[in-house]
Amino acid sequence: MGLRALLGGRRRARADREAAARLAALEAAQDDPLFDPGVVAGRAAALFVAIQRAWSADDVAALRRMVGPELMVEWEARLADFRRKGWRNRVDVVDGPDVRYVGVTNRAQDAEDRAVVRVTAALRDVVVDRRGNVIPSDEGEVARIGEFWSLGKRGGDWVLVSVEQDREGAHHLSDPLVAAPEGDDARLRADAVMELAAADGVPAGQAGELLSPGFSGTARAAALDLSLVDGRFAPDVLGTAVGEVVDAWAQAVDGPDEPLAARTTPQALQALLYPTASYRARLVIRGAEGRALTIVAVAAGPPPEVRLELEVAGVQYVEDRDTTEVLAGSRRRRATTRQRWTLRLFDDPRRPWVVVGAAGVVPG
């Protein structure tokens, strides 16, 4: 395939995605007018210009009004690093922005609603020292950028909750479009799986007694054996629980930690989000997808634990939150890491399995 055909195919795919997102947005707007394509495009364009202006002025108060709290933690650290060095990052919009609506998530709770746009623009982006002199950069002063912006709701309007560069945000072009809560197939299936499993459960402290002391089969066979009397051990239930952790993990990068914290212990949460010794270095994972789940061991407890190996695919890298330097992994390519997780059984009907240990998190 030639380059022209390849680029043409990508343009058609993006156009098809924009058309599908527009239809989903029009449906979602019947529930909440904020999803209307014109409203989202207008707000995103206004945010883009206003955020560049506030960033250039080091106006943290203005940025806080336009940016989600989790993303502001990272941005404030970056601005503070510039201040320590006596620098100022000045960004001016030279052309654009051009805004294309590519993602819709309309769920029952406003806190989970998202609108995703792809923004392209030409920017003059320079760093100046205390004397106002431009610090030379190999990348030049003016560049054309492409970014995916995720917008979340706050106070009856959209604010910026996540920024992804073109390659790391490409997953938005294939992520599910959720126009209404009742159309969220993945969420509804997960709820049904957990509801059926909970109906078969016994108290977590007693579940390990069901495993025969003389059992000598594989760990998967042990889980299947237990699932006959406690549906929470079924591989499908374990896979659903792991999938929800992976989704919450990706969400916690720029969003709230609570969904991930509800599915992990504090130690496991720390290992997943900050896998090195420093809180300055956090893991970023985009378009996360769990694959190849293997049950390695089943421990009777009490309470019982299941050790798993799984492959997690996606753009994965460890970033210095102050400088945005990539310490491990890559922003530009998808990679697969082999994770080793330990899940413990709890008496929560909706979230029976909690991750209590995580290893293999840092991408190569």
Residue, then its C-alpha position, 0 to 999 in steps of 0.5 A: m500500500g502506497l503512502r497516499a492510499l494509507l493517508g487516504g484510508r486514515r482520513r476516511a476512517r476519521a471522517d467515518r468516526e466523526a460522523a458516528a460520534r456526531l450521531a451519538a452526540l445528537e442522541a446524547a443531547q436529547d438527555d443533556p444539551l451539553f452533548d450537542p455537537g455545536v456546544v462541544a465544539g464551541r466550548a472546546a475551541a474557547l477552552f483551547v485559546a483561553i488555556q494557552r493564554a492562562w498558561s502563558a501568564d502563569d495564571v493558576a487561578a484561571l487554569r483551575r476554573m477550566v481544568g479538572p483537579e487531577l490534571m491541574v496537579e500535574w500542570e501546577a507541578r510543571l508551572a512550579d518547575f518553570r518558576r524555580k528555574g526563572w522561566r516562563n512558557r509562552v504559547d500563542v495560537v497562530d492558526g486554529p484551532d480546528v476541533r473535531y468531535v470524536g468521542v461520546t460517553n453519556r452515563a447515569q452519573d455526570a461525573e463519568d460523562r465525557a466528550v472527546v475532541r481532536v484539536t489541531a492548531a499551529l502554536r508558537d511555543v517558546v520558553v523565555d528566561r528571566r531577561g525575556n530571552v528565548i531559550p533555543s529549542d531543537e523543535g523550533e518556535v512554531a509547530r502544528i500540533g494534534e491532540f485529543w482533549s477529553l472534556g468532563k462536566r463541572g458546574g453545568d459546563w465542560v472543563l478539560v480533564s485530559v490531554e493526549q498527543d496524537r499517537e497516544g490518543a488514537h484509541h479514542l477513534s475506536d473506543p465505544l460510543v455511549a450515547a445513553p446509559e442503557g446503551d453501555d453494553a460493556r457496563l451492563r454485561a459486567d453488572a450482570v456477570m457480577e450479579l449472577a456470581a454474587a447470588d452463588g457466593v458464600p462468605a469470603g472467610q468460608a470460601g477457601e474451605l470449599l477447595s479440597p486439601g488434596f486437590s492436585g490439578t492446575a490453578r485454572a481447574a481449581a478455580l473452575d472446581l470452586s466456581l461450581v459452588d461459588g460463582r465468583f471463582a469462575p474465570d469469566v467473573l475474574g476476567t470481568a473484575v480484572g477488566e474493570v480494574v484496567d479501565a479504572w486504572a486508565q481513568a485514574v491517570d487524569g481522572p479521579d482515583e476513587p474507582l481504582a481505589a475501590r478495586t485495590t488496596p492502598q499498596a496495590l494502588q501505589a504500585l499501579l500509579y507510582p511504580t517507582a520509589s518517587y511520587r514525581a514519577r507516575l505511570v501513564i496508560r492510554g487505551a488500556e486493554g487486558r489480554a491473555l489472562t492466566i490463573v497461576a495459583v489459588a490460595a485457600g486463605p482465609p480469605p481466598e486469593v487468586r494469583l493471575e498473570l495478564e497482558v496489558a496492551g496500550v500506550q504505557y510510559v512512566e513520566d516525571r510529573d514536574t518536567t514531563e520527561v519520559l523515564a520508561g516506555s514511550r508516548r508514541r507506540r503501543a506496548t504490552t506489559r506482562q502484569r502479575w496481580t494478586l486478587r483477594l475475595f471480599d464480601d462485596p456483591r458488586r466488587p468481590w475481587v480486590v487487587v492486593g498486589a501488583a508487579g510487572v507494571v513498569p514498561g520496558 
